[in-house]
Every structure is written in structure tokens, then in C-alpha cells.
Amino acid sequence: MMAVTILSLPSVIMLKKVLKTKLLAIFIAICDVDIVVVGYADNAI
């Protein structure tokens, strides 16, 4: 569910108006890695 809200196209479009492209790419990459880590940790429990 986190990926649906964080990495959705409308949210990326809104953030694109505020952030530079490089910073937006870093934000998406960090969020993507965090979602995967939380998913693996949740499945390990």
C-alpha cells in the first residue's frame, strides 16, 4: 500500500513541480528501496 501512495503518477507529477529532477529521482529511489526493505522485514516476521 505504501508504493501506491508514494510512487503514484499524480504524486510524482506534483513533486516534479516543486523538486528538481535529480532530487526527485533520489527521492523515488530511496522510497523504492525503503518499501522493498520493509516488505522483506515484514515477511520475515
C-alpha positions in Angstrom: 0.0 0.0 0.0 2.9 2.3 0.6 4.0 2.1 -3.0 0.6 3.1 -4.3 0.6 6.4 -2.5 4.3 7.3 -2.6 5.2 6.2 -6.2 1.9 7.1 -7.9 2.0 9.1 -11.1 -0.1 12.1 -9.7 2.2 12.5 -6.7 5.3 12.4 -8.9 3.8 15.0 -11.2 3.1 17.3 -8.2 6.5 16.8 -6.8 8.1 17.5 -10.2 6.7 21.0 -10.0 8.5 21.5 -6.6 11.7 19.5 -6.9 14.4 19.4 -9.4 14.7 16.2 -11.5 17.8 14.9 -9.7 16.3 15.3 -6.3 13.1 13.7 -7.4 15.0 10.7 -8.7 16.8 10.4 -5.4 13.6 10.6 -3.5 11.9 7.9 -5.7 15.0 5.6 -5.4 15.1 6.0 -1.6 11.4 5.3 -1.2 11.6 2.3 -3.6 14.5 0.8 -1.6 12.7 1.5 1.7 9.5 -0.1 0.5 11.4 -3.3 -0.5 13.2 -3.4 2.8 10.1 -3.0 4.8 8.4 -5.7 2.7 11.2 -8.2 3.3 11.3 -7.4 7.0 7.5 -7.8 7.3 7.6 -11.1 5.6 10.4 -12.3 7.8 8.4 -11.8 10.9 
